[in-house]
Amino acid sequence: MTTKGEIAFVGIGPGDPDLLTVRAAELLGRADTIVVDAAPPASISRHFRPEATVVDFSALESGRLPGKTERAKYLLEAAKSGQRVVRLVPGDPFFDTQHDEISACAKAHIPFEVVPGVPHATAVPAYAGIPLVDARHHEVRIVDARAGAPKWAEVAKTTATLVVLGVEDVAGTAEALIAAGRASGTPVAVTRAGTTTEQHTVASTLDSLAADVKAAGLEPPVVMVVGDVVKHRDAFSWFEAKPLFGWRVLVPRTKEQAAILSEKLRAYGAVPVEVPTISVEPPRTPQQMDRAIRGLVTGRYEWIAFTSVNAVRAVREKIEEYGLDARAFSGIKIAAVGEQTAASLLAYGIKPDLVPSGEQSAAGLVADFPAYDRVLDPINRVLLPRADIATETLVAGLIELGWEVEEVVAYRTVRAAPPPAPIREAIKTGGFDAVCFTSSSTVRNLVGIAGKPHASTVIACIGPQTAKTAEEHGLRVDVLAPQPSIAALVDALAEFGRAQREAAIAAGEWTGKPGRPKTNPRRKSR
């Protein structure tokens, strides 16, 4: 007899993937089948089990979205076969009308669970900086206009804060509310693409809303909030006030390295677009690494110095290839250059003995590295796993300190393939608000595979050498990190964005749209 499965109706919220609940992530991580109406973003699908089957109703061979009865039938059949099924629903399952499928489960006596998602009616106003209640207003009425125009005469009778979902005709809705009795000067705000980095809010009054929305170029559908609580937006707006809100920022790094930079950019409201410019590959002759790992285990080295995340990864993979783990580093001192390199070691369970106190570079490491002492140091060798194109600064510095350095090519860096044509076009025509260069090689490789960024694109560089390379390629550097670190680079770009925003507001050029304020060109290509 087949064991009956179960179905979980999981709300994923209004758009921001970070609003996914802990319970939702847990269920996604153990589901056998995940059913969606459209392909979810990667930030949601990363919670899926690799073995899970994903059924996308929008991608069926029939070319049409199945009806409610067909969708319910599929869920029931999957559950009856013993599968753990998750039905992903935008917003909230109960609030956003998933009732037919839930009702079918109840009638068929299939065990089911409903996991609430953050609903549009509360999330979108919150992201727009509008509280639905305050000290003077305690009543809220939610009106769903997605299924057609409601009875405005009844809606307008109340003095409660109104939240109207799915508004397609902004001007018509405002006129209907005024005609039904709402005062023409009532504050109102409309928000498009709420909780996403494309969010755009226009605050106005009912009698001026149509003109203000047209001037802003705001496209429906929108969520509308009507009432005096809209007045709080000037003080409470937080999401759209982020210094890089809606900026499209090009991140030219390897896929593995881009994650940290992208995460920090998102925290400031930016939309990072990762374009790998370097591909990391194994060394052509692996024998060097094999000998180094054997020497690591047998106590040949006093120190091992890591100068990049890629070097940590290469050594870790080789150690695991031998069936070993972090205990292979027992008894050896470890040095690391850069916060990301140190973090990758910590993730492996290893705390570096030495991280430069000043400049996070090979020169910074040499400045803090102890000189070889015949009495205190039983072994005089330092293992240096590196890229095939590494500089000699660290080697020369360590030798001068009395150490014998064994360099090992742990990985090769080669130029990545060109990005897709739309990305190349966006790079050349100003489709990106900014680009973050984290090394000279990212400058050279991006220009080599995709061409120079447009003159209007803000160029941010992690350090003086990277900035020099950018200038040699005809780029004007707008932002230079005060310290050579990812955090400092993103912080500096955010400060630049904040200054541009304030200047646009002062000049009366601020439109409120996501992205960098578009003013007169600041520079010309060299």
Buried (B, 14 or more C-beta within 10 A) or exposed (E): EEEBBBBBBBBBBBBBBEBBBEEBBBBBEEBBBBBBBEEBEEEBBEBBEEEBBBBEBEEEEEEEEBEBEBBBBBBBEBBBBEBBBBBBBBBBBBBBBBEEBBEBBEEBEBEBBBBBBBBBBBBBBBBBBBBBEEEEBEEBBBBBBEEEEBEBEEBBEBBBBBBBBBBEBBEEBBBBBBEBEBEEEBBBBBBBBBBBBBBBBBBBBBBEBBEBBEEBEBEEBBBBBBBEBBBBBEEBBEBBEBBBBBBBBBBBBBBEBBBBBBEBBBEBBBBBBBBBBBBBEBBEEEEBBBEBBEBBBEEBBBBBBBBBBBBBBBBBEBBEEEEBEEEBBEEBBBBBBBBBBBBBBEEBEBEBEBBBEEBBBBBBBBEEBEEBEEEEBEBBBBBBBBBEEBEEBBBEBBBEBEBEBBBBBBBBBEBBEBBEEEBBEBBBEBBBBBBBBBBBBBBBBBBEBBEBBBBBBBBBBBBEBBBBBBBEBEBBBBBBBEBBBBBBBBBBBBEBBBEBBEEBEEEEEBEBBBBBBEEEEEEEEE
